[in-house]
């Protein structure tokens, strides 16, 4: 479809593949799909601030960030300790 190019960005594909009459509608639909989740999250956050104490929201947000980070760290630490071990013959082989 695009000779000599493995990857094509969305605007190029839109210009090449769609008729001119459909481009505006396609762009509007893409913007809606990309922006709607962010708008809904902002609305939900604004509603929560009205009902829940902000300190509890901050603690929940911090836990939501720290728990996945701790999970990643716990998964990476054993790999790092194995990589640092040496045998009598020299560095550890993978």
Secondary structure in CASP SS format (residue, H / E / C, confidence):
PFRMAT SS
TARGET T0000
AUTHOR 0000-0000-0000
METHOD secondary structure of the structure
MODEL  1
X C 1.00
X C 1.00
X C 1.00
X C 1.00
X C 1.00
X C 1.00
X C 1.00
X C 1.00
X C 1.00
X H 1.00
X H 1.00
X H 1.00
X H 1.00
X H 1.00
X H 1.00
X H 1.00
X H 1.00
X C 1.00
X C 1.00
X H 1.00
X H 1.00
X H 1.00
X H 1.00
X H 1.00
X H 1.00
X H 1.00
X H 1.00
X H 1.00
X H 1.00
X H 1.00
X H 1.00
X H 1.00
X H 1.00
X H 1.00
X H 1.00
X H 1.00
X H 1.00
X H 1.00
X H 1.00
X H 1.00
X H 1.00
X H 1.00
X H 1.00
X H 1.00
X H 1.00
X H 1.00
X H 1.00
X H 1.00
X H 1.00
X H 1.00
X H 1.00
X C 1.00
X C 1.00
X H 1.00
X H 1.00
X H 1.00
X H 1.00
X H 1.00
X H 1.00
X H 1.00
X H 1.00
X H 1.00
X H 1.00
X H 1.00
X H 1.00
X H 1.00
X H 1.00
X H 1.00
X H 1.00
X H 1.00
X H 1.00
X H 1.00
X H 1.00
X H 1.00
X H 1.00
X H 1.00
X H 1.00
X H 1.00
X H 1.00
X H 1.00
X H 1.00
X H 1.00
X H 1.00
X H 1.00
X C 1.00
X E 1.00
X E 1.00
X C 1.00
X C 1.00
X E 1.00
X E 1.00
X C 1.00
X C 1.00
X C 1.00
END
